[in-house]
Amino acid sequence: MTKRERVIRAIRHQQPDKVPWNMDLARPLLEKLAGYYGEPRLTDPTFFEQWVGNHLRTVGPEGGKLFHGLETEVQPGLWRDGWGVIWDCRGLYGEGEWGRPVNIVLPEPSLKGYTFPEPPGPEAFAHFPRFIADHRDYFVVAEEGHLFEVAWALRGMENLLTDMLLHPDFVDELLDGITEHYLVLIERAVQYDVDGFTFGDDWGSEKGLIMGPRLWRRFIKPRMARMFERVRAAGKFVFLHTDGDVTEILEDLIEIGLDVYNPFQPDVMDVYEIKRRYGDRLCFYGGISIQQLLPFGSPQQVKAEVQRMIRQVGAGGGYILAPSHTVLADTPVENIAALIEALQEQ
């Protein structure tokens, strides 16, 4: 069974021969792993993905107009993206990776004077056919649509949440503009033979939705539904990455057509109970804690939990095993080795 076939079976809630997996390590951790295994090529993320047996490959448009598509270095370590947001890129994942916005593009609840960036043109997707052909044994996901994250990056988190109560018409206008941008991008991406399209939009804290379920349903849900529908209409699977505890809207996400939910964080939800309740309607992607188990557990504990997840959450399909986010540099390399061994021993 190819990696692509395993992932498709898992999404369709059918039992693959092995639970598919995927992982992403911070670059300093790749360097530690290279030393641990005596394999210098592991410092190359592309080589690591092949070596570890990752099942997914992602491809996005070239050209930089996307959220986090960094275009101009305005100061050392500070980059402006296509929306006008300046990011401090001396972040958690190492030098050169995105971190946090340092400016507010929209200081008032108004779009006066602001021009939305043009979506990437057809030429930005010219590399898709070659990429897909070169990775046909993998499940290929086009990336990446955003909504709330772009809005708060432009307006500021506190401002945007206040606007939802005091200036709802402005929030509608802002979110509609962002949605239209990504609908064009989705339309161009799904013309190619990708298997899915992924959205990245963090809505959760560790204790529930940042804006609460009522405002999420008012502002976010109908626009995500439009974007999900465009992906599904093209016959592709819909992936969503949203950090935090969003269990109170899982039914809503199923309703609007979500196929795969990530990161499935054991630190904020009971992953075994969530799989029991929703596992016939959602495929879960993640489930291995980067906050507790991987940094603070023993190799034996890591291996035992991975085996349990494979055995219980992976039963009947509906699961892609992965760390709940990029694994950070201070994680013991022995625990990463235990994770890899448990995956490859299936």
C-alpha positions in Angstrom: 0.0 0.0 0.0 1.4 3.4 -1.0 1.6 6.3 1.4 -1.1 8.0 -0.5 -3.4 5.0 -0.4 -2.9 4.7 3.4 -3.9 8.3 3.9 -7.0 8.1 1.7 -8.1 4.9 3.5 -7.7 6.6 6.9 -9.7 9.7 5.8 -12.4 7.4 4.5 -12.5 5.6 7.9 -11.2 2.4 6.5 -8.4 0.4 8.1 -5.0 0.9 6.3 -2.2 -1.7 6.6 -0.4 0.8 8.8 -1.5 4.0 10.5 -0.1 6.8 8.3 2.2 9.4 10.0 3.7 12.8 9.4 6.1 14.9 11.5 7.9 18.2 11.3 11.0 19.0 13.5 12.5 22.4 14.2 15.8 22.8 12.3 18.0 22.7 15.5 16.4 19.4 16.4 17.2 18.1 12.9 20.8 18.9 13.7 20.6 16.9 16.9 19.0 14.0 15.1 21.7 14.0 12.5 24.3 13.7 15.3 22.3 11.0 17.1 22.1 8.8 14.0 25.4 9.8 12.4 23.6 10.9 9.3 24.5 14.5 8.3 21.9 14.6 5.6 19.1 14.6 8.2 19.8 18.4 8.6 18.0 18.7 5.2 14.2 18.8 5.9 13.5 17.2 2.5 15.9 14.3 3.2 14.4 13.9 6.7 10.8 13.6 5.3 11.9 10.8 3.1 14.0 9.1 5.7 11.4 9.2 8.4 8.7 8.0 6.1 6.3 11.0 6.1 3.1 10.3 4.2 2.1 13.9 3.3 3.7 16.4 1.0 2.6 20.0 0.8 2.8 22.4 -2.1 1.9 26.1 -2.3 2.0 28.9 -4.8 5.2 30.8 -5.4 5.3 34.6 -5.3 4.9 35.6 -1.7 1.5 37.2 -1.6 0.2 34.7 0.9 -0.1 35.1 4.7 3.4 34.5 6.0 4.6 34.7 2.4 7.4 37.0 3.5 8.5 39.4 0.8 10.7 42.3 2.1 13.2 42.3 5.0 12.6 45.7 6.5 15.2 45.2 9.3 17.4 42.2 10.2 14.9 39.5 11.2 11.8 41.6 10.5 9.9 40.8 7.3 6.8 42.3 5.6 4.3 39.9 4.1 2.0 40.6 1.2 -0.8 41.9 3.5 1.5 44.6 4.9 2.1 42.9 8.2 5.6 43.0 9.6 6.7 39.7 11.3 9.5 39.2 13.8 11.1 36.1 12.4 13.4 35.3 15.3 10.7 32.9 16.5 10.3 29.7 18.4 11.3 27.6 15.4 14.7 29.1 14.9 16.1 32.1 13.0 14.3 32.7 9.8 11.0 31.3 10.8 7.9 33.4 11.3 7.1 34.5 14.8 4.8 37.5 15.7 3.5 40.6 14.0 5.0 43.9 15.3 2.7 46.4 13.5 -1.0 47.1 13.2 -1.9 47.7 9.5 -5.5 48.8 10.3 -5.3 51.0 13.4 -9.0 52.0 13.1 -12.1 49.8 12.3 -12.1 50.9 8.7 -10.6 49.6 5.4 -10.3 53.2 4.1 -7.0 53.5 2.3 -6.2 49.8 2.5 -5.9 47.6 -0.6 -6.1 43.9 -0.4 -3.2 42.1 -2.0 -3.8 40.4 -5.4 -3.9 36.6 -5.0 -1.1 34.7 -6.6 -1.6 34.5 -10.4 -1.7 31.4 -12.5 2.1 31.5 -13.0 2.6 31.0 -9.3 1.2 27.5 -9.7 3.3 26.5 -12.7 5.4 24.1 -10.6 2.4 22.1 -9.3 2.3 19.5 -12.1 6.0 18.6 -11.7 5.7 18.5 -7.9 2.7 16.3 -8.0 4.3 14.0 -10.5 7.4 13.7 -8.4 5.4 12.8 -5.3 2.7 10.6 -6.7 3.2 7.9 -4.0 2.5 10.6 -1.3 -0.7 12.3 -0.4 -0.3 15.8 -1.8 -1.9 18.8 0.0 -2.1 22.3 -1.4 -1.6 25.0 1.2 -2.9 27.2 2.7 -6.1 29.2 3.4 -6.5 31.6 6.4 -9.2 33.9 7.7 -9.2 34.9 11.4 -5.4 34.9 11.5 -5.0 37.3 8.7 -7.8 39.5 10.2 -6.2 39.8 13.6 -2.7 40.2 12.2 -4.0 43.2 10.2 -6.1 44.7 13.0 -4.6 43.4 16.2 -6.1 40.6 18.3 -7.7 42.7 21.0 -9.0 45.2 18.5 -10.6 42.6 16.3 -12.3 40.8 19.1 -13.7 44.2 20.3 -14.8 45.0 16.8 -16.9 41.8 16.7 -19.1 43.4 19.3 -18.8 47.1 18.5 -18.1 47.2 14.8 -19.6 44.0 13.2 -20.1 45.6 9.8 -16.4 46.4 9.6 -15.5 42.8 10.6 -17.9 41.5 7.9 -16.2 43.7 5.3 -12.7 42.7 6.4 -13.4 39.0 6.6 -15.3 39.1 3.2 -12.2 40.6 1.6 -9.9 38.0 3.0 -12.3 35.2 2.0 -12.5 36.5 -1.6 -8.7 36.5 -1.7 -8.5 32.9 -0.7 -11.4 31.7 -2.9 -9.3 32.8 -5.9 -6.3 31.0 -4.5 -8.3 27.8 -3.8 -9.8 27.9 -7.3 -6.4 28.0 -8.9 -4.9 25.3 -6.6 -7.6 22.7 -6.9 -7.4 22.7 -10.7 -4.4 20.5 -10.2 -4.3 16.9 -9.2 -3.7 17.5 -5.5 -5.4 15.3 -3.0 -6.5 17.9 -0.5 -6.3 21.6 0.5 -5.4 22.7 4.0 -6.5 25.7 6.0 -4.5 27.1 8.9 -6.6 29.3 11.3 -6.0 29.2 15.0 -9.3 29.8 16.9 -8.7 28.1 20.2 -7.0 28.7 23.5 -6.3 25.9 26.0 -9.8 26.5 27.5 -12.0 27.0 24.5 -12.6 29.3 21.6 -10.8 32.7 21.7 -14.0 34.5 20.5 -16.5 32.0 21.9 -18.8 29.8 19.8 -21.5 32.4 19.2 -19.2 34.9 17.6 -17.3 32.1 15.8 -20.6 31.0 14.2 -21.5 34.6 13.4 -18.3 35.6 11.7 -16.1 32.6 10.9 -18.3 29.6 10.2 -20.2 30.9 7.1 -16.9 32.1 5.4 -15.1 28.9 6.2 -18.1 27.0 4.7 -17.7 28.9 1.5 -14.0 28.0 1.2 -14.6 24.3 2.3 -17.3 24.0 -0.3 -15.0 25.1 -3.1 -12.5 22.5 -2.2 -15.1 19.7 -1.9 -16.7 20.7 -5.2 -13.4 20.0 -6.9 -13.4 16.5 -5.3 -10.6 17.2 -2.8 -10.3 16.6 0.9 -10.5 19.5 3.4 -7.8 19.7 6.0 -7.9 22.2 8.9 -5.2 23.2 11.4 -6.6 25.1 14.4 -4.7 25.1 17.7 -6.4 24.9 21.1 -9.6 23.4 22.4 -12.2 23.7 19.7 -14.3 20.7 20.8 -17.5 22.9 21.1 -17.5 23.4 17.3 -16.5 20.0 16.0 -20.1 19.3 15.0 -20.1 22.6 13.1 -16.9 21.7 11.3 -18.4 18.4 10.3 -21.5 20.1 9.1 -19.6 22.5 6.8 -17.5 19.7 5.3 -14.3 19.2 7.2 -12.5 15.9 6.5 -9.3 16.1 8.6 -8.8 18.0 11.9 -5.3 18.9 13.2 -3.5 19.2 15.6 -5.7 17.0 17.9 -3.9 18.2 21.1 -3.9 15.7 24.0 -3.0 18.6 26.3 -6.3 20.3 25.8 -8.7 17.5 24.9 -9.2 13.8 25.7 -8.1 12.4 22.3 -9.5 8.9 23.0 -12.9 10.3 23.9 -12.9 12.6 20.9 -12.1 9.8 18.6 -14.9 7.7 20.1 -17.5 10.5 19.6 -16.4 11.8 16.2 -14.2 9.2 14.7 -16.8 8.0 12.2 -17.1 11.5 10.8 -13.7 13.2 11.2 -10.2 12.0 10.5 -7.8 13.2 13.2 -4.2 14.2 12.4 -1.8 14.7 15.4 -2.3 13.5 18.9 1.2 13.2 20.2 1.9 16.0 22.8 4.7 18.4 22.1 4.0 20.2 25.4 4.3 17.2 27.8 5.1 13.8 26.4 7.8 14.6 23.9 9.8 17.1 25.9 9.3 15.6 29.4 8.5 11.9 29.0 10.9 9.1 28.8 11.6 7.2 25.6 9.7 4.3 27.0 6.7 6.5 27.7 6.8 8.0 24.3 7.0 4.6 22.6 4.1 3.2 24.8 1.8 6.1 24.0 2.5 6.0 20.3 1.7 2.3 20.3 -1.5 2.9 22.3 -2.6 5.7 19.8 -1.9 3.3 16.9 -3.9 0.6 18.6 -6.9 2.5 19.8 -7.2 5.8 17.9 -6.0 4.2 14.7 -8.5 1.4 14.9 -10.9 1.5 12.0 -9.1 4.3 10.2 -9.7 8.0 10.8 -6.2 8.8 12.1 -2.9 10.2 10.8 -0.4 10.0 13.7 1.8 13.1 14.2 3.2 15.4 16.9 0.6 18.1 17.7 2.8 20.7 16.1 6.3 21.3 15.0 8.5 19.6 17.5 10.7 22.3 19.2 14.4 22.3 19.6 14.6 21.5 23.3 12.9 18.1 22.9 15.3 15.2 23.9 16.5 13.5 20.7 16.1 10.1 22.4 12.3 10.8 22.5 12.2 11.5 18.8 14.1 8.3 18.1 11.5 6.4 20.3 8.7 8.0 18.3 10.2 7.1 15.0 10.9 3.5 16.1 7.3 3.0 17.3 6.0 4.3 13.9 8.3 2.1 11.8 7.7 -1.0 13.9 4.1 -1.2 12.8 
